[in-house]
Amino acid sequence: MKIRFLHNIKIIKVIISSGNRIAYTILLYRIFALIIKPIDMLIGLLVSFFPPLKATPKMIFVAGSHRSGATFVSQVIARHLPFYSIGNFDSLFPKSGYIFHKFIKPNLSKYRGKIYQNYYGQTSGLFEINDAHEVWDQWYGGDHSTVPEKMTLIKKNMMFSYFSKLQASVKVPIISKSGRNSLNISRLNSIFTDSFFILVDRDLEDIVISTLKAGNVFNDKDRGWGLKINNTTVKKHKNNKISKAVIQCIELKNKINQQLRTINKNNYIIIDYKTFCDDTDYQLKLIANAINARYGENYAVKTCNYNKFKAISYPQQELLKKVKKEIKKYRYMIDE
């Protein structure tokens, strides 16, 4: 508990010193969430006495390795397909948010911002899609780098009931992007039998470099930044942060691929980040077609306002050379 508290304090310091408008907005959301937490808990307690719904919600999960571009891809999808996205509003009311959607006008709940920016998985719009940690903390706990190895039947039922009630209020499929869900694909697929997964893939070297940069920003030298399969990597490569990041990212990609083998191929689509940026309209149509085929529906996709987004890439530099060298060394670990 003490380690987590100190880690959170460190994150707050980084946000304050970042000079990033989105980061400041996120911090304000978190402060407001703490203020209204008693109200959310009280309403949540009252509505918990209502009988649970048994209708299976249509859940669309955008997943991928950390720093894969999954947040950006989910933003574009959420703005161009008629789904309700889990974001800041749900983080403010993680226990009772679905109650408010019975009264919020549909056009308001579908509002999205005009910019495609995020701060390490977090966005600034009230109804913008993002990691929504407070929502998933209810079942995963407060460690945002991993998920529990086991989940009780009670928690599984609570998760199912939460999204079942939310969909009954918003009356459209729900789309969620949360980094930790990438570690929980198989379990989510079993809990939500009407689920669909959009996996965002990206070149390993780009993911490693971005992970290293994020680690420098948040000064995560000991723990290592981002999603983790286990802590053996941190201990084994304590003094070599590049090796540690390379193995961490390989393990994460392997975990995602292993989980995909356990679910029906009609239940997911893999999207390459750079290809998505280069030809967004076509990629959106591919995603919409896959979702429509999954659900037997005809969800219309809006034309994207941008012909081409610019994929973030890293120039040939000393760090890139070192990362490539380490990837070559550990390539035997990659589960093709």
N, C-alpha and C positions, 0 to 999 in steps of 0.2 A: 504493500500500500504506500509506504514511504517513497519507494523508488518511482512508482507511478506518479505520485504527487510532484516529486522533483522534476520528473520528465515533462509533466504538464506545465510547470513553471518555466522550464527552459523553452518550450514551444511558444508560450505567451511572450517571452522576451524576444524571440526571433520574429514573431509577428509584429510586435511594436516597432522593432528596428528595421523592418523590411521596407517601409515606405510604399507598400502595395495597398491600393485602395480596396481590392477584393479581400485581402487579409484583414484589414480593419473592419470591413463590413461583417466578416465571419466572426470576428471577436465580439462585435456588438450583439450579434445573434446569440452567441454563447452566454453573454452576460444577461441578456433578456431571458433566455431559457432558464437560467438559475433563479431569476426573480419570480417567474411564473410557474416554476416547478411544483409548488404546493397546490396550485389551482389545477394543473394538469393531472396530478396524482389523485386529487379529490374527485374530479370528473371521471377519471379512469376507474377509480374504486366503485363509483356509483353505477357506471355502465357495465362493470364486470358482472353484475347480478342479472343482466339481460341474458336470455338464452343464446348460446353460441350458434352461429350460422354454419350450415354444413355444405353450402354451395362452394364448389372448387373454383378459386379465383384464377384468372388467366394472368400468369406472371411472366414477364419478359426480363431476363437478367442480362445486363451488359457486363462482361467480365474480361479478364486478361491480366497479364503480369503488371505489377506496379510500373509506372512510367511508360506504359505501352501506348498511351493516347486514348485509353478507354473513356476517360471523362469527356474529352472533346468529342469523340464519336457519339457518345450517349447524348450529349447536348444537341448535336445535329439531328439525331434520330428523334429525340423527344419533341423537337420543334417542327418536325415535318411528318410525323405520324400521329394519329389521334389517340394518344395514350395519356394516362395520368402518371407523372413522374414523381418519385420519392425524392424530397429535397429539404430545403430549409424549413418550410412550414411544418413538415412532419417531425423535424428535429425539435421544433419549439413545443410541439404537443405529441410526444412519442406514445403516450398512454391513451390519449383521447382525441387525436386529430381527426379521425374519421367521422366523429360526431359533427364537427363544424362543416364538413363537406355536404351535409344534408341541407345546409342553409346557404353555402357559398354559391354564387352564380357560376354556372359551368364555364362561361367565357373568361371569368376571372381565374378559375383554377387551371385553365389551360394557358394562361399568359406565360410567355417566356421573354427573357431579355433580348437585347439586340446585338450583344457582343459574345464572341466565343472565347472566353477566357476563364481560367480557373487557377486556384492557388493550391497545388498539391491535392487535387481531388475535390476541392471545395469551390463552390460558386456563390455569387452574390445575390441573384434573384430570389425572391421569396418562394416562388414555385419552380425554381430551376432545379434540375436534377443534379445530385451530388452524392457523396459517400453517406450522408445522413447517419453519422456514427451513433447518435442518441437513439435512433430507431433500432439499429442492429445490436447495440449494447445490451438490450433487453434479453437477448438470447446468446450472444457471443461473449459478453463480458467487456471490460474496459480496455483490454489490450488490443489495440488496433492493428497489430502486426500478425495476428494469428487467430485461429478459431479453436474451440475446445475439441479434443479428440472424440469425446462422446457427448451426446445431447440427450437429456431425459425426454421421455414421452410427453411429460407435462409441458416442457418448453416447446417441443415440436407442435403440440396442439395449440399452444398460445400463439405461436408464429402463424400457423394456419388460420386461426380465428381472427387475428389482427388484420391480415390482408383480405380475408373473406368479407369482413365487415367494411373495410375500406373500399373494396370494389363495389359492394352493394350501395355505397354512398356516391361514388364517382361515376358508376355505371359504364366504365370503359376498362380495357385491360390496363394493368399496372406495369410500368417499366422502372427498373431499379438498377443503379450502378453503385456497387459498394465493393471496394477492393477485396475485403475478406471473403466475399462470395466466390471469388476465384478459387479459394481453398475448400469450398463447400459445395461444389457443383453436384456431386453425386447425391448428397443428402438433400439438397434443395429439390432435385429432380424427383426424389422419392416422396418428399412432403407435398410438393405441388405437382400433381399428375398432369396439369395443364400448363406446364412451364415450357419456355423456349429460351435458348441461350444464344447470345451474340458474342462470340469470342474475338477480341481484338488482338492481332498478332503484330509483332514489330521485330526488326533486326536485333539480334541479341547484343551486338556491340553498342547500339544506341541505348538500349535499356540499361546496360551496365554503366555506361558513362553518365546517363541521367541519374541513376541510383547513387553514384559516387558524388555527383554535384549536389543532390538532395541531402546526402549525408554530411557534406561540408556546410550546407546552409543551416542544418539543424544540429550540427556538431555531435552527430551520433557515432562517435568513434568506437565505443565499446559495444553497443548493442547492434550497430549496423542499421541502416535505414531501410524501411519497407517491409513487405510481407515476408514471412519466414515459415519454412516447413518445420525446422527444428533449430536448436541452438548449437549443434555440434560444429557448424561452419564458423561461428563466431569464436569458439574456443580453439579450434584447430588452426585457424589462420588469424590469430589475434593481432599479429604484427605486420600483416600484409593485406591492406584493405582492398587492393585490386583483386587478389585471389579470392578473398572473402566475398566480394560483390559478384564476381563471375560465377562462383559455385552456388551462391544464393540464388542468382537469376536462372541458372541452369536447373537447379532443384525445383524452382517455382514453375518453370515451363514444363518440366517433366510431370509435376503433380497435376497440372491442368490437362495435359495430354492423356495421362493415365485415367483421369476421371471421365474424359470424353468417350473413352472406350466402353464405359459402363452404361451409356445412355444411347437411345435410338438416334441414328444419324439424321432423322427428320426433325429432331428436337433442337438442333443447333445449326449455326452457320459461322464460318470462320472468315473474318474480314482483315485484310492486310492494311495497316495504318497508312502507309504511304500511298497505296492504291486508292484508298478511300479519299485521301486528300486530293489526289490528282484527278479523280473522276467521281465526284461526290454524288451527282445525280444518278448515275448508273448504279453505283453501289447502294444507294438508298432504295432503288427499285428492286435490286436483288434481295435486300433485306425484307422489304415489304412483301415480295413474292413468296419468300420462305415462310414468313409469319402467316400470310394468308393461306398457304398450303397446309400449315400446321393446324390452324384453327378452322379451316373451311369457311373463311370470311373474305371480305373484299375491302380491307382497310386502305383508303386512298392515301397516297403519299404526295405531299406538296412539292412543287419544284423548288430546288434550292436556289437561293438568291446569288450564290457564288458559283462561278464556273469551275474555279480551282482554288483550293486552300493550299497554303504553303506548309508542307510537312517539316517539322523541326528536324534538322540534321546537324551533324557535328563535323567541322572541318578536319582535314588531315593535320594532326598535331601530335605532340609527344605523348599525351595521355591516350589518344586513340591507338597509337602504335603499341603501347604497353598493354592496353586492353585486348587488342587483337592477339598479342603474344600469349596472354593468359588464357584466352578462349581456345586457342590452338592447343595449349597444354592440357586443358580439361575437356576437350571435345569428345573424348571417349565416354564421358558421363552423360552426354545428351541422348535422351530417349527419343529416337526418330519415329 
